[in-house]
Amino acid sequence: MLHALQVFTTVIVGVMVGVEFCVAVFVNAIMNALPGDNGQLGRSHGGRLLGAVMPFWYFTSLGLAAIWAVATWGEQGSALVVTAVGLLVVSVLMSVLVLVPINNRGKTWTPENRPADWEQQTRRWDRYHYLRVAVIVGAFAFLLVSARGRLMDALPEGGAMLAVEAA
């Protein structure tokens, strides 16, 4: 059961990291290159769509990692999981305190009602988002290293192929 939790948690966090990395590196660059007001309209739509999904994803990731940390407390690799949980807490705090307030404003903007400093607010969101991506990449890496160590320890002498052949 613990191995299933580790794999499930790692996949959930990993996919979340992939989505956030994609937004930071590709989606925002695409939006910034669109002509006229299309980029701002796209960001507003993205803010509404991802703003509805990502809170659940972040809290689910944090909850699963916390369960993993409690389940393996004091065992080999548990410090890595606790560190990952700490980084996920930092990412949630960054979201709630900085990124969500900007997103909540930005998702309502249209070319007619956006504030004069909308581009400055968008750049601020981007900078904090890059930092948040780095934080969750770190959390993901710690989870991967811990999971790999625990899964490798579970294999019989001779490795994975021996386990497959035995089955």
Contacts in CASP RR format, 6 or more apart in sequence:
PFRMAT RR
TARGET T0000
AUTHOR 0000-0000-0000
METHOD contacts of the structure
MODEL  1
MLHALQVFTTVIVGVMVGVEFCVAVFVNAIMNALPGDNGQLGRSHGGRLL
GAVMPFWYFTSLGLAAIWAVATWGEQGSALVVTAVGLLVVSVLMSVLVLV
PINNRGKTWTPENRPADWEQQTRRWDRYHYLRVAVIVGAFAFLLVSARGR
LMDALPEGGAMLAVEAA
2 68 0 8 1.000
2 71 0 8 1.000
2 72 0 8 1.000
2 150 0 8 1.000
3 150 0 8 1.000
3 151 0 8 1.000
3 154 0 8 1.000
5 64 0 8 1.000
5 67 0 8 1.000
5 68 0 8 1.000
5 71 0 8 1.000
6 68 0 8 1.000
6 143 0 8 1.000
6 146 0 8 1.000
6 147 0 8 1.000
6 150 0 8 1.000
6 151 0 8 1.000
7 147 0 8 1.000
8 64 0 8 1.000
9 61 0 8 1.000
9 64 0 8 1.000
9 65 0 8 1.000
9 67 0 8 1.000
9 68 0 8 1.000
9 143 0 8 1.000
10 140 0 8 1.000
10 143 0 8 1.000
10 144 0 8 1.000
10 147 0 8 1.000
12 57 0 8 1.000
12 60 0 8 1.000
12 61 0 8 1.000
12 64 0 8 1.000
13 61 0 8 1.000
13 64 0 8 1.000
13 65 0 8 1.000
13 84 0 8 1.000
13 88 0 8 1.000
13 136 0 8 1.000
13 139 0 8 1.000
13 140 0 8 1.000
13 143 0 8 1.000
14 140 0 8 1.000
16 54 0 8 1.000
16 57 0 8 1.000
16 58 0 8 1.000
16 61 0 8 1.000
16 136 0 8 1.000
17 133 0 8 1.000
17 136 0 8 1.000
17 137 0 8 1.000
17 140 0 8 1.000
19 50 0 8 1.000
19 54 0 8 1.000
19 57 0 8 1.000
20 54 0 8 1.000
20 129 0 8 1.000
20 132 0 8 1.000
20 133 0 8 1.000
20 136 0 8 1.000
21 133 0 8 1.000
21 137 0 8 1.000
23 50 0 8 1.000
23 129 0 8 1.000
24 126 0 8 1.000
24 129 0 8 1.000
24 130 0 8 1.000
24 133 0 8 1.000
28 43 0 8 1.000
28 126 0 8 1.000
28 129 0 8 1.000
31 38 0 8 1.000
31 39 0 8 1.000
31 40 0 8 1.000
31 42 0 8 1.000
31 43 0 8 1.000
32 39 0 8 1.000
34 42 0 8 1.000
37 111 0 8 1.000
40 109 0 8 1.000
40 111 0 8 1.000
40 114 0 8 1.000
40 118 0 8 1.000
40 122 0 8 1.000
41 110 0 8 1.000
41 111 0 8 1.000
43 106 0 8 1.000
43 122 0 8 1.000
44 106 0 8 1.000
44 107 0 8 1.000
44 108 0 8 1.000
44 109 0 8 1.000
44 110 0 8 1.000
45 107 0 8 1.000
46 107 0 8 1.000
47 103 0 8 1.000
47 106 0 8 1.000
47 107 0 8 1.000
48 107 0 8 1.000
51 100 0 8 1.000
51 103 0 8 1.000
51 107 0 8 1.000
54 95 0 8 1.000
55 95 0 8 1.000
55 100 0 8 1.000
58 88 0 8 1.000
58 91 0 8 1.000
58 92 0 8 1.000
58 95 0 8 1.000
59 92 0 8 1.000
61 88 0 8 1.000
62 85 0 8 1.000
62 88 0 8 1.000
62 89 0 8 1.000
62 92 0 8 1.000
65 81 0 8 1.000
65 84 0 8 1.000
65 85 0 8 1.000
65 88 0 8 1.000
65 139 0 8 1.000
65 143 0 8 1.000
66 85 0 8 1.000
68 81 0 8 1.000
68 143 0 8 1.000
69 78 0 8 1.000
69 81 0 8 1.000
69 82 0 8 1.000
69 84 0 8 1.000
69 85 0 8 1.000
72 78 0 8 1.000
72 81 0 8 1.000
72 146 0 8 1.000
72 150 0 8 1.000
76 149 0 8 1.000
76 150 0 8 1.000
76 153 0 8 1.000
77 145 0 8 1.000
77 146 0 8 1.000
77 149 0 8 1.000
77 150 0 8 1.000
78 146 0 8 1.000
80 142 0 8 1.000
80 143 0 8 1.000
80 145 0 8 1.000
80 146 0 8 1.000
81 142 0 8 1.000
81 143 0 8 1.000
81 146 0 8 1.000
83 139 0 8 1.000
83 142 0 8 1.000
84 138 0 8 1.000
84 139 0 8 1.000
84 140 0 8 1.000
84 142 0 8 1.000
84 143 0 8 1.000
84 146 0 8 1.000
85 139 0 8 1.000
86 139 0 8 1.000
87 135 0 8 1.000
87 136 0 8 1.000
87 138 0 8 1.000
87 139 0 8 1.000
87 142 0 8 1.000
88 136 0 8 1.000
88 139 0 8 1.000
90 135 0 8 1.000
91 132 0 8 1.000
91 135 0 8 1.000
91 136 0 8 1.000
91 139 0 8 1.000
94 128 0 8 1.000
94 131 0 8 1.000
94 132 0 8 1.000
94 135 0 8 1.000
95 132 0 8 1.000
98 128 0 8 1.000
99 125 0 8 1.000
99 128 0 8 1.000
99 129 0 8 1.000
99 132 0 8 1.000
102 121 0 8 1.000
102 122 0 8 1.000
102 124 0 8 1.000
102 125 0 8 1.000
102 128 0 8 1.000
103 125 0 8 1.000
105 115 0 8 1.000
105 121 0 8 1.000
106 114 0 8 1.000
106 118 0 8 1.000
106 121 0 8 1.000
106 122 0 8 1.000
109 115 0 8 1.000
109 118 0 8 1.000
115 121 0 8 1.000
155 162 0 8 1.000
155 163 0 8 1.000
156 162 0 8 1.000
156 163 0 8 1.000
156 166 0 8 1.000
END
